[in-house]
Amino acid sequence: MIFERSLQRELAYTAGAVFMVLLTIMLTTMMIRIVGFAASGQVDPRDVLVLIGLTVIGYMAVMLIVTLFVSILFVLTRWYKDSEMVVWLASGVSQTRLIKPIGLFAAPIIILIVFFAFVGWPWSNAQSKLIRARFQQRDEVSLLAPGQFRESPTTHRVFFIESMSPDQGRVENVFVTSTENGKVNVIVSKTGHTETMKGGDRFVVLENGRRYDGEPGHPDFRISEFARYGVKITSQPVVNTPTSSTTSTPGLLRNPTNDNLGELAWRAGLPLIAINLMLLGIPLAYQNPRRSRTINLVMAVLIYLTYSNLLNVVQSQIEQGKMSFGVGLVSLHIVVFALVVFIFWLRVRNRPLFSRAMFQRASQSR
């Protein structure tokens, strides 16, 4: 049918444009945020692009939901604004006839939302956490940076080097300070290099330097000179503690704790949100030609934010054991679906959502 093909074609064009705008905003925001983490030493600068890509994958389901809802509102609002919808309604096409073509258009998007909610979200979170853990638990040599004071996360040591060879094999003008049992140890050296023993232990061997040992506030510091002095490099194995947001969906089902059930309800809620918002966008797009189109967009933003925040509240209630998993999984979405049916009923009967008489009665009651 010409009507269905025209609607689906325009929805596809609009959805592509909306998705590109959302993706650009997401990439810009994540780039600023993750580059800030890299500058503060929380992530490896070489992993910035990888972390940005993983973050986009994690939030892909949310971006697709917004894309679907906004594109439906944009297209139908324009049809009302340009009186195209009036022509279709006069030709015998009711608002309920819009459900089929919009549903066919939304079906592949909803399938992608299911995939990214149940697979992409936990996988991207797990990979991001693993990359961060590897960087935070690297050995002390990896911490060194020329011209910067660096504190070891595993020991009470602070390192400073003036220069370093490209392979991190040799360093020059080294300063190392550590605190043990209330005493301060300060080591300065002109040069140094790394060595690996037969047992696998690694050392930074300092050459031609001095060591100062003593307790702050007391004058009896001991000063000793050395030709070679070894500082053992400590390292930790990478420990990646799983959380509910990084656990795969089958893992949540195998271990149904409150946290895992709350996370499962949140993931299952994303495609349900997409379906309800897809249906809600049809009657919500009703547009008076003499009214600005921005009103519908503002309402769409408020509805989505309210809906998503309520889903987060349901997740929190399940995690705290205040709501059962079954009730939390369906209650919110059933209420929203009933609201959608009610709004459809008002539109089919050509009744406004908010009449002037309602506002008059509300003002008189005050």
C-alpha positions as CSV (number, residue, x, y, z in Angstrom):
1,M,0.0,0.0,0.0
2,I,1.2,3.5,-0.9
3,F,0.4,4.7,2.6
4,E,2.5,2.1,4.4
5,R,5.5,2.4,2.0
6,S,5.5,6.2,2.3
7,L,5.4,6.0,6.1
8,Q,8.1,3.4,6.4
9,R,10.4,5.2,4.0
10,E,10.2,8.5,5.9
11,L,10.6,6.7,9.2
12,A,13.8,5.1,8.0
13,Y,15.3,8.4,6.8
14,T,14.3,10.2,10.0
15,A,15.6,7.3,12.2
16,G,18.9,7.4,10.4
17,A,19.3,11.1,11.0
18,V,18.2,11.0,14.6
19,F,20.6,8.1,15.3
20,M,23.5,9.9,13.8
21,V,22.8,12.9,15.9
22,L,22.6,10.8,19.1
23,L,25.7,8.9,18.2
24,T,27.6,12.2,17.6
25,I,26.5,13.5,21.0
26,M,27.5,10.2,22.7
27,L,30.9,10.1,21.1
28,T,31.6,13.7,22.0
29,T,30.5,13.2,25.6
30,M,32.4,9.9,26.0
31,M,35.6,11.3,24.4
32,I,35.7,14.3,26.8
33,R,35.0,12.0,29.8
34,I,37.4,9.2,29.0
35,V,40.2,11.6,27.9
36,G,39.8,13.2,31.3
37,F,40.2,9.9,32.9
38,A,43.4,9.3,30.8
39,A,44.8,12.7,31.8
40,S,44.3,11.9,35.5
41,G,46.0,8.6,35.2
42,Q,42.8,6.4,35.7
43,V,43.0,4.7,32.3
44,D,45.8,4.1,29.7
45,P,45.8,6.8,27.0
46,R,46.3,4.0,24.5
47,D,42.9,2.5,25.5
48,V,40.9,5.6,25.0
49,L,39.4,4.7,21.6
50,V,38.7,1.1,22.8
51,L,36.9,2.4,25.9
52,I,34.9,4.9,23.8
53,G,33.8,2.1,21.5
54,L,32.8,-0.2,24.3
55,T,30.8,2.6,26.0
56,V,28.9,3.2,22.8
57,I,28.1,-0.5,22.5
58,G,26.9,-0.5,26.1
59,Y,24.5,2.4,25.5
60,M,23.4,1.3,22.1
61,A,20.1,-0.1,23.3
62,V,19.2,3.2,25.0
63,M,20.1,5.2,21.8
64,L,18.0,2.9,19.7
65,I,15.0,3.3,22.0
66,V,15.3,7.1,21.8
67,T,15.8,6.9,18.0
68,L,12.6,4.8,17.6
69,F,10.5,7.1,19.8
70,V,11.7,10.4,18.4
71,S,11.6,9.3,14.7
72,I,8.0,8.2,15.1
73,L,7.1,11.5,16.7
74,F,8.9,13.6,14.1
75,V,7.4,11.9,11.1
76,L,3.8,11.8,12.4
77,T,4.0,15.4,13.8
78,R,5.2,16.6,10.4
79,W,2.3,14.8,8.8
80,Y,-0.2,16.6,11.1
81,K,1.6,19.9,10.6
82,D,1.5,19.7,6.8
83,S,-2.1,18.3,6.8
84,E,-1.0,15.0,5.3
85,M,-2.5,13.1,8.1
86,V,-5.8,14.9,7.5
87,V,-5.8,13.5,4.0
88,W,-5.1,10.0,5.2
89,L,-7.8,10.2,7.9
90,A,-10.3,11.5,5.4
91,S,-9.4,8.5,3.1
92,G,-10.5,6.1,5.8
93,V,-7.1,5.4,7.5
94,S,-7.5,5.4,11.2
95,Q,-4.8,5.9,13.8
96,T,-4.9,2.2,14.6
97,R,-4.0,1.5,11.0
98,L,-0.6,3.1,11.8
99,I,0.4,0.3,14.2
100,K,1.1,-2.3,11.5
101,P,3.5,-0.3,9.3
102,I,5.2,1.3,12.3
103,G,5.5,-2.1,13.9
104,L,7.1,-3.6,10.8
105,F,9.6,-0.7,10.8
106,A,10.3,-1.0,14.5
107,A,10.7,-4.9,14.5
108,P,14.4,-5.0,13.5
109,I,15.2,-2.1,15.8
110,I,13.5,-3.9,18.8
111,I,15.5,-7.0,17.9
112,L,18.7,-5.0,18.1
113,I,17.6,-3.5,21.4
114,V,17.1,-7.0,22.8
115,F,20.6,-8.1,21.6
116,F,22.4,-5.0,23.0
117,A,20.4,-5.1,26.2
118,F,21.0,-8.8,26.9
119,V,24.4,-9.3,25.2
120,G,26.1,-6.0,24.3
121,W,25.6,-4.2,27.6
122,P,27.2,-6.9,30.0
123,W,29.9,-7.7,27.5
124,S,31.0,-4.1,27.0
125,N,30.9,-3.5,30.8
126,A,33.0,-6.6,31.5
127,Q,35.6,-5.6,28.9
128,S,35.8,-2.0,30.1
129,K,36.2,-3.1,33.7
130,L,38.9,-5.6,32.7
131,I,40.9,-2.9,30.8
132,R,40.7,-0.5,33.7
133,A,41.7,-3.3,36.2
134,R,44.7,-4.2,34.1
135,F,45.8,-0.6,34.0
136,Q,45.3,-0.1,37.7
137,Q,47.1,-3.3,38.7
138,R,50.1,-2.9,36.4
139,D,53.6,-3.2,37.9
140,E,55.6,-0.2,39.2
141,V,57.8,0.2,36.2
142,S,54.7,0.8,34.0
143,L,53.8,3.6,36.4
144,L,57.0,5.6,35.7
145,A,56.7,8.7,33.5
146,P,59.6,11.1,32.9
147,G,59.2,14.4,34.9
148,Q,56.3,13.2,37.0
149,F,55.9,11.9,40.6
150,R,54.1,8.6,40.6
151,E,52.8,6.7,43.6
152,S,52.7,2.9,43.6
153,P,49.2,1.5,44.2
154,T,50.6,-1.6,46.0
155,T,53.3,-0.1,48.1
156,H,54.0,3.1,50.0
157,R,56.5,4.3,47.3
158,V,56.7,7.5,45.3
159,F,58.9,7.5,42.2
160,F,60.4,10.3,40.1
161,I,62.6,9.9,37.1
162,E,64.0,12.7,34.9
163,S,64.3,10.6,31.7
164,M,63.7,7.1,30.4
165,S,64.8,5.0,27.4
166,P,62.0,4.1,24.9
167,D,62.1,0.4,26.0
168,Q,61.9,1.4,29.7
169,G,65.2,-0.4,30.2
170,R,67.2,2.5,31.6
171,V,66.4,5.6,33.6
172,E,68.4,8.6,34.7
173,N,68.3,10.8,37.8
174,V,66.0,8.6,39.9
175,F,64.2,9.6,43.2
176,V,62.4,7.0,45.3
177,T,60.9,7.5,48.7
178,S,59.0,5.0,50.9
179,T,57.6,4.9,54.4
180,E,58.0,1.8,56.6
181,N,57.1,1.6,60.3
182,G,57.2,5.3,60.7
183,K,60.6,5.7,59.1
184,V,61.3,7.4,55.8
185,N,63.6,6.0,53.2
186,V,64.9,8.2,50.4
187,I,67.0,6.9,47.5
188,V,68.6,9.1,44.8
189,S,70.6,7.7,41.9
190,K,72.1,9.0,38.7
191,T,71.2,6.0,36.6
192,G,69.4,2.7,36.8
193,H,68.1,-0.2,34.8
194,T,65.7,-3.2,35.2
195,E,66.8,-6.8,35.7
196,T,64.8,-10.1,35.9
197,M,66.1,-12.8,38.1
198,K,65.8,-16.6,37.4
199,G,62.9,-16.9,39.8
200,G,60.9,-14.3,37.8
201,D,61.3,-11.5,40.3
202,R,62.0,-8.1,38.7
203,F,64.3,-5.4,40.1
204,V,65.1,-1.8,39.4
205,V,68.9,-1.7,39.9
206,L,70.1,1.8,40.8
207,E,73.7,2.8,40.3
208,N,75.9,5.4,41.9
209,G,73.5,6.9,44.4
210,R,72.7,7.6,48.1
211,R,70.2,6.3,50.6
212,Y,68.8,8.4,53.5
213,D,67.1,6.5,56.4
214,G,65.5,8.1,59.4
215,E,62.4,9.2,61.3
216,P,60.8,12.5,60.5
217,G,61.5,15.1,63.3
218,H,64.7,13.4,64.5
219,P,68.2,14.4,63.4
220,D,69.8,11.0,63.4
221,F,69.4,10.2,59.7
222,R,71.7,7.5,58.3
223,I,73.3,8.3,55.0
224,S,74.9,5.6,52.9
225,E,76.3,5.5,49.4
226,F,76.1,2.6,47.0
227,A,77.3,1.5,43.6
228,R,74.4,-0.8,43.0
229,Y,71.1,-1.0,44.9
230,G,68.1,-3.2,43.9
231,V,64.5,-2.2,44.4
232,K,62.1,-5.0,43.9
233,I,59.2,-4.4,41.6
234,T,55.9,-5.4,43.0
235,S,53.0,-6.4,40.8
236,Q,49.5,-7.8,41.4
237,P,47.6,-10.3,39.3
238,V,44.6,-8.8,37.5
239,V,41.6,-9.4,39.6
240,N,38.3,-8.7,37.9
241,T,35.5,-9.0,40.4
242,P,32.2,-9.7,38.5
243,T,29.2,-7.5,39.2
244,S,25.6,-7.7,38.1
245,S,26.2,-5.2,35.3
246,T,29.1,-7.3,33.9
247,T,27.5,-10.7,34.4
248,S,26.1,-12.3,31.3
249,T,22.3,-12.9,31.1
250,P,22.6,-16.7,31.5
251,G,24.8,-16.0,34.5
252,L,22.1,-13.9,36.1
253,L,19.6,-16.7,35.6
254,R,22.0,-19.3,37.2
255,N,22.6,-17.1,40.2
256,P,19.2,-15.4,41.0
257,T,20.3,-13.0,43.8
258,N,18.5,-9.8,44.4
259,D,21.1,-7.8,42.6
260,N,21.1,-10.1,39.6
261,L,17.3,-10.2,39.4
262,G,17.2,-6.4,39.5
263,E,19.7,-6.2,36.7
264,L,17.7,-8.8,34.7
265,A,14.5,-6.8,35.2
266,W,16.3,-3.7,33.9
267,R,17.6,-5.5,30.8
268,A,14.2,-7.0,30.0
269,G,12.6,-3.6,30.6
270,L,14.5,-2.0,27.7
271,P,12.7,-3.8,24.8
272,L,9.4,-3.4,26.7
273,I,10.0,0.4,27.0
274,A,10.7,0.4,23.2
275,I,7.4,-1.3,22.4
276,N,5.3,0.9,24.7
277,L,7.0,4.1,23.4
278,M,6.5,3.0,19.8
279,L,2.8,2.6,20.5
280,L,2.6,5.8,22.6
281,G,4.2,7.8,19.8
282,I,1.2,7.3,17.5
283,P,-1.5,9.1,19.5
284,L,1.1,11.5,21.1
285,A,2.1,12.8,17.7
286,Y,-1.3,14.5,17.2
287,Q,-0.5,18.0,16.2
288,N,-2.6,21.2,15.9
289,P,-1.2,22.9,12.8
290,R,-1.3,26.3,14.6
291,R,0.8,25.0,17.5
292,S,4.6,24.6,17.6
293,R,6.1,21.2,17.0
294,T,8.5,21.6,19.8
295,I,5.8,20.8,22.4
296,N,5.6,17.2,21.3
297,L,9.4,16.8,21.4
298,V,9.5,18.3,25.0
299,M,6.7,15.9,26.0
300,A,8.7,13.0,24.4
301,V,11.8,13.8,26.4
302,L,9.9,14.1,29.7
303,I,8.0,10.9,29.1
304,Y,11.2,9.0,28.2
305,L,13.1,10.3,31.2
306,T,10.2,9.5,33.6
307,Y,9.8,6.0,32.2
308,S,13.5,5.2,32.3
309,N,13.9,6.6,35.8
310,L,10.9,4.6,37.0
311,L,12.6,1.5,35.6
312,N,15.7,2.3,37.6
313,V,13.5,2.7,40.7
314,V,12.0,-0.8,40.0
315,Q,15.5,-2.2,39.7
316,S,16.5,-0.6,43.0
317,Q,13.4,-2.0,44.7
318,I,14.1,-5.5,43.5
319,E,17.8,-5.3,44.6
320,Q,16.7,-4.2,48.0
321,G,14.2,-7.1,48.3
322,K,11.3,-4.7,48.6
323,M,9.6,-5.9,45.4
324,S,9.4,-9.4,43.9
325,F,11.0,-10.0,40.5
326,G,7.7,-10.9,38.8
327,V,5.9,-7.8,39.9
328,G,8.9,-5.6,39.1
329,L,9.3,-7.2,35.7
330,V,5.7,-6.5,34.4
331,S,3.9,-4.0,36.7
332,L,5.4,-0.8,35.3
333,H,5.1,-1.8,31.7
334,I,1.5,-2.9,32.2
335,V,0.6,0.4,33.7
336,V,2.2,2.3,30.8
337,F,0.5,0.0,28.2
338,A,-2.9,0.7,29.9
339,L,-2.1,4.4,29.6
340,V,-1.2,4.0,25.9
341,V,-4.6,2.2,25.3
342,F,-6.4,5.0,27.1
343,I,-4.7,7.7,25.0
344,F,-5.5,5.7,21.8
345,W,-9.2,5.6,22.9
346,L,-9.2,9.4,23.4
347,R,-7.7,10.0,20.0
348,V,-10.0,7.6,18.2
349,R,-12.9,9.5,19.7
350,N,-11.3,12.8,18.8
351,R,-11.1,13.8,22.5
352,P,-8.1,15.9,23.7
353,L,-5.9,14.7,26.4
354,F,-6.4,17.9,28.4
355,S,-9.6,19.9,27.7
356,R,-10.1,23.6,28.5
357,A,-12.9,22.7,30.9
358,M,-10.5,20.6,33.0
359,F,-8.2,23.5,33.5
360,Q,-11.2,25.8,34.3
361,R,-12.4,23.4,37.0
362,A,-8.9,23.1,38.4
363,S,-8.6,26.8,38.6
364,Q,-12.0,27.2,40.3
365,S,-11.3,24.6,42.8
366,R,-8.3,26.6,44.0
